[in-house]
Every structure is written in C-alpha cells, then in structure tokens.
Amino acid sequence: MGVSERAARGPDRKPDVNQSMCPSRLVLEHITSRWGVLVLAALLERSYRFSELRRRIGGVSEKMLAQTLQTLERDGFVHRDAQPVIPPRVDYSLTGIGEEAARQVWELARWSERQVAVVEGARERYDEARRESATGSSQ
C-alpha cells in the first residue's frame, strides 16, 4: 500500500471494503472483474502461455487479456515467467495468494452457472410483470 493510501485510510484503521477510500475495493474489483475471474480460474488448472490463455478464455481481446494479466501480476496474484529462449516464451501461473483468490471467485462462478435457470426465470417474471404494469397503466 502506498503512503497516500495509508494516509487516506488512517494509521490505525483496518481495511473496510465499505469505506470509499479503502484499497481493498480496488483489489476486489481486480479479482471479480469478468476477465479477472476467468483468468484466475483458468490458471487454477495449470500455467498457460499468453496465446493458450486467450484461446482458453473465449471472447477476451488480446488487449484486455494483457491488461488483466498485468493488473493481476502487479497485485501479486499472477507470476509471469519470461524465459530467455528463442522464440521468447512467457508462462503465467498463480502465486500462493492468487490460488487462494482464484478458488474463492471460481466457486462464485460455478454457483452462478448452477443458478442460471433460476435467474432467467426471475428475469422473465419481472419483465412480464413490468409489461403488464405498463399495459394496465396506459389503458
């Protein structure tokens, strides 16, 4: 944590994600972003090269994957291993804290997969009620 972040939080205050200036909010944002979750989850399986990881995570652009990996590496969740060979080889893997974070967010991702039908049903009921409400009030 930088000096300005510590000063904003105060010298004796513990991190509190509900506080607007708490640095834990940024950590939470990084690991729960769409691409952050998917990168962490993929790296739970094994280490990947950049192009392999991009193929593994459908729909991510090269730019977004590079930004996500850099952010997760800066935060200490991902290890980047650049090997001095020709052609260059770079492998990405999880650090200890990265594996812990990955397990947490991956469980949430799996839960969301199991709940898709329930959520879609709720959306349909909500949309139907809104349509009925709009139709009833316009008559």
Short mmCIF file of the C-alpha atoms (twelve columns), coordinates in Angstrom:
data_MODEL
# 
_entry.id   MODEL 
# 
loop_
_atom_site.group_PDB 
_atom_site.id 
_atom_site.type_symbol 
_atom_site.label_atom_id 
_atom_site.label_alt_id 
_atom_site.label_comp_id 
_atom_site.label_asym_id 
_atom_site.label_seq_id 
_atom_site.Cartn_x 
_atom_site.Cartn_y 
_atom_site.Cartn_z 
_atom_site.pdbx_PDB_model_num 
ATOM 1   C CA . MET A 1   0.000   0.000   0.000   1 
ATOM 2   C CA . GLY A 2   1.346   3.421   -0.913  1 
ATOM 3   C CA . VAL A 3   1.851   6.220   1.558   1 
ATOM 4   C CA . SER A 4   -1.124  8.190   0.222   1 
ATOM 5   C CA . GLU A 5   -3.395  5.141   0.532   1 
ATOM 6   C CA . ARG A 6   -2.318  4.561   4.141   1 
ATOM 7   C CA . ALA A 7   -2.803  8.238   4.930   1 
ATOM 8   C CA . ALA A 8   -6.296  8.228   3.414   1 
ATOM 9   C CA . ARG A 9   -7.243  5.194   5.479   1 
ATOM 10  C CA . GLY A 10  -5.630  6.450   8.663   1 
ATOM 11  C CA . PRO A 11  -2.759  4.956   10.637  1 
ATOM 12  C CA . ASP A 12  -4.760  2.609   12.885  1 
ATOM 13  C CA . ARG A 13  -7.754  1.734   10.733  1 
ATOM 14  C CA . LYS A 14  -8.216  -1.764  9.434   1 
ATOM 15  C CA . PRO A 15  -9.251  -2.299  5.812   1 
ATOM 16  C CA . ASP A 16  -13.019 -1.959  5.366   1 
ATOM 17  C CA . VAL A 17  -14.391 -2.557  1.879   1 
ATOM 18  C CA . ASN A 18  -17.442 -0.449  2.745   1 
ATOM 19  C CA . GLN A 19  -15.295 2.670   3.131   1 
ATOM 20  C CA . SER A 20  -14.958 4.655   -0.092  1 
ATOM 21  C CA . MET A 21  -11.189 5.117   0.137   1 
ATOM 22  C CA . CYS A 22  -10.337 1.587   1.248   1 
ATOM 23  C CA . PRO A 23  -7.732  -0.009  -1.058  1 
ATOM 24  C CA . SER A 24  -9.464  -3.362  -0.671  1 
ATOM 25  C CA . ARG A 25  -12.114 -2.098  -3.087  1 
ATOM 26  C CA . LEU A 26  -9.588  -1.993  -5.893  1 
ATOM 27  C CA . VAL A 27  -8.344  -5.489  -5.044  1 
ATOM 28  C CA . LEU A 28  -11.933 -6.731  -5.070  1 
ATOM 29  C CA . GLU A 29  -12.538 -5.033  -8.413  1 
ATOM 30  C CA . HIS A 30  -9.477  -6.672  -9.959  1 
ATOM 31  C CA . ILE A 31  -10.275 -10.227 -8.880  1 
ATOM 32  C CA . THR A 32  -14.021 -10.053 -9.530  1 
ATOM 33  C CA . SER A 33  -13.922 -8.391  -12.946 1 
ATOM 34  C CA . ARG A 34  -15.195 -10.589 -15.765 1 
ATOM 35  C CA . TRP A 35  -11.725 -11.203 -17.158 1 
ATOM 36  C CA . GLY A 36  -10.066 -11.351 -13.744 1 
ATOM 37  C CA . VAL A 37  -12.311 -14.209 -12.637 1 
ATOM 38  C CA . LEU A 38  -11.790 -16.123 -15.870 1 
ATOM 39  C CA . VAL A 39  -8.008  -15.661 -15.886 1 
ATOM 40  C CA . LEU A 40  -7.723  -16.762 -12.272 1 
ATOM 41  C CA . ALA A 41  -9.977  -19.753 -12.915 1 
ATOM 42  C CA . ALA A 42  -8.012  -20.865 -15.971 1 
ATOM 43  C CA . LEU A 43  -4.727  -20.583 -14.104 1 
ATOM 44  C CA . LEU A 44  -6.131  -22.832 -11.377 1 
ATOM 45  C CA . GLU A 45  -5.920  -25.628 -13.955 1 
ATOM 46  C CA . ARG A 46  -2.254  -25.082 -14.864 1 
ATOM 47  C CA . SER A 47  0.170   -22.461 -16.121 1 
ATOM 48  C CA . TYR A 48  -0.530  -21.053 -19.576 1 
ATOM 49  C CA . ARG A 49  1.263   -19.170 -22.282 1 
ATOM 50  C CA . PHE A 50  -0.484  -15.982 -23.401 1 
ATOM 51  C CA . SER A 51  -1.916  -17.408 -26.635 1 
ATOM 52  C CA . GLU A 52  -3.114  -20.567 -24.861 1 
ATOM 53  C CA . LEU A 53  -4.805  -18.496 -22.200 1 
ATOM 54  C CA . ARG A 54  -6.501  -16.335 -24.819 1 
ATOM 55  C CA . ARG A 55  -7.901  -19.441 -26.531 1 
ATOM 56  C CA . ARG A 56  -8.993  -20.874 -23.163 1 
ATOM 57  C CA . ILE A 57  -10.948 -17.719 -22.267 1 
ATOM 58  C CA . GLY A 58  -13.450 -17.226 -25.061 1 
ATOM 59  C CA . GLY A 59  -14.180 -13.673 -26.112 1 
ATOM 60  C CA . VAL A 60  -11.286 -11.860 -24.441 1 
ATOM 61  C CA . SER A 61  -9.350  -9.499  -26.669 1 
ATOM 62  C CA . GLU A 62  -5.575  -9.519  -26.722 1 
ATOM 63  C CA . LYS A 63  -5.543  -6.032  -25.201 1 
ATOM 64  C CA . MET A 64  -7.911  -6.929  -22.339 1 
ATOM 65  C CA . LEU A 65  -6.040  -10.128 -21.545 1 
ATOM 66  C CA . ALA A 66  -2.720  -8.276  -21.464 1 
ATOM 67  C CA . GLN A 67  -4.182  -5.568  -19.191 1 
ATOM 68  C CA . THR A 68  -5.805  -8.140  -16.894 1 
ATOM 69  C CA . LEU A 69  -2.624  -10.199 -16.598 1 
ATOM 70  C CA . GLN A 70  -0.563  -7.090  -15.887 1 
ATOM 71  C CA . THR A 71  -3.007  -5.934  -13.204 1 
ATOM 72  C CA . LEU A 72  -3.125  -9.360  -11.556 1 
ATOM 73  C CA . GLU A 73  0.663   -9.619  -11.708 1 
ATOM 74  C CA . ARG A 74  1.056   -6.160  -10.127 1 
ATOM 75  C CA . ASP A 75  -1.348  -7.164  -7.344  1 
ATOM 76  C CA . GLY A 76  0.703   -10.306 -6.674  1 
ATOM 77  C CA . PHE A 77  -1.861  -12.857 -7.878  1 
ATOM 78  C CA . VAL A 78  -0.117  -13.929 -11.081 1 
ATOM 79  C CA . HIS A 79  3.503   -14.833 -11.726 1 
ATOM 80  C CA . ARG A 80  4.947   -14.033 -15.157 1 
ATOM 81  C CA . ASP A 81  7.866   -16.263 -16.116 1 
ATOM 82  C CA . ALA A 82  9.714   -14.918 -19.163 1 
ATOM 83  C CA . GLN A 83  12.249  -17.493 -20.335 1 
ATOM 84  C CA . PRO A 84  15.260  -16.296 -22.345 1 
ATOM 85  C CA . VAL A 85  14.825  -18.637 -25.296 1 
ATOM 86  C CA . ILE A 86  14.201  -18.137 -28.986 1 
ATOM 87  C CA . PRO A 87  11.383  -17.717 -29.732 1 
ATOM 88  C CA . PRO A 88  10.586  -15.984 -26.422 1 
ATOM 89  C CA . ARG A 89  8.440   -17.999 -24.038 1 
ATOM 90  C CA . VAL A 90  6.326   -16.441 -21.290 1 
ATOM 91  C CA . ASP A 91  4.281   -18.561 -18.921 1 
ATOM 92  C CA . TYR A 92  1.680   -17.302 -16.471 1 
ATOM 93  C CA . SER A 93  0.819   -19.080 -13.231 1 
ATOM 94  C CA . LEU A 94  -0.799  -18.305 -9.904  1 
ATOM 95  C CA . THR A 95  1.085   -17.235 -6.817  1 
ATOM 96  C CA . GLY A 96  0.006   -18.568 -3.424  1 
ATOM 97  C CA . ILE A 97  -2.358  -15.656 -2.798  1 
ATOM 98  C CA . GLY A 98  -3.506  -15.884 -6.419  1 
ATOM 99  C CA . GLU A 99  -4.510  -19.504 -5.933  1 
ATOM 100 C CA . GLU A 100 -6.437  -18.581 -2.796  1 
ATOM 101 C CA . ALA A 101 -8.272  -15.766 -4.607  1 
ATOM 102 C CA . ALA A 102 -8.903  -17.982 -7.639  1 
ATOM 103 C CA . ARG A 103 -10.559 -20.667 -5.533  1 
ATOM 104 C CA . GLN A 104 -12.852 -18.072 -3.953  1 
ATOM 105 C CA . VAL A 105 -14.014 -16.422 -7.179  1 
ATOM 106 C CA . TRP A 106 -14.207 -19.723 -9.066  1 
ATOM 107 C CA . GLU A 107 -16.650 -21.083 -6.509  1 
ATOM 108 C CA . LEU A 108 -18.822 -18.000 -7.101  1 
ATOM 109 C CA . ALA A 109 -18.559 -18.521 -10.869 1 
ATOM 110 C CA . ARG A 110 -19.622 -22.176 -10.512 1 
ATOM 111 C CA . TRP A 111 -22.512 -21.116 -8.275  1 
ATOM 112 C CA . SER A 112 -23.660 -18.668 -10.966 1 
ATOM 113 C CA . GLU A 113 -23.590 -21.493 -13.538 1 
ATOM 114 C CA . ARG A 114 -25.816 -23.614 -11.296 1 
ATOM 115 C CA . GLN A 115 -28.268 -20.736 -10.792 1 
ATOM 116 C CA . VAL A 116 -28.717 -19.607 -14.412 1 
ATOM 117 C CA . ALA A 117 -32.167 -21.195 -14.789 1 
ATOM 118 C CA . VAL A 118 -33.398 -19.642 -11.526 1 
ATOM 119 C CA . VAL A 119 -32.120 -16.190 -12.536 1 
ATOM 120 C CA . GLU A 120 -33.565 -16.427 -16.037 1 
ATOM 121 C CA . GLY A 121 -36.951 -17.407 -14.559 1 
ATOM 122 C CA . ALA A 122 -36.834 -14.410 -12.216 1 
ATOM 123 C CA . ARG A 123 -35.997 -12.119 -15.140 1 
ATOM 124 C CA . GLU A 124 -38.906 -13.458 -17.187 1 
ATOM 125 C CA . ARG A 125 -41.338 -12.958 -14.287 1 
ATOM 126 C CA . TYR A 126 -40.020 -9.446  -13.676 1 
ATOM 127 C CA . ASP A 127 -40.228 -8.478  -17.361 1 
ATOM 128 C CA . GLU A 128 -43.740 -9.919  -17.647 1 
ATOM 129 C CA . ALA A 129 -44.905 -8.001  -14.562 1 
ATOM 130 C CA . ARG A 130 -43.410 -4.781  -15.988 1 
ATOM 131 C CA . ARG A 131 -45.145 -5.332  -19.332 1 
ATOM 132 C CA . GLU A 132 -48.465 -5.988  -17.583 1 
ATOM 133 C CA . SER A 133 -47.991 -2.919  -15.401 1 
ATOM 134 C CA . ALA A 134 -47.194 -0.739  -18.429 1 
ATOM 135 C CA . THR A 135 -50.137 -2.109  -20.389 1 
ATOM 136 C CA . GLY A 136 -52.527 -1.627  -17.464 1 
ATOM 137 C CA . SER A 137 -51.464 1.959   -16.793 1 
ATOM 138 C CA . SER A 138 -51.668 3.030   -20.438 1 
ATOM 139 C CA . GLN A 139 -55.287 1.962   -20.867 1 
# 
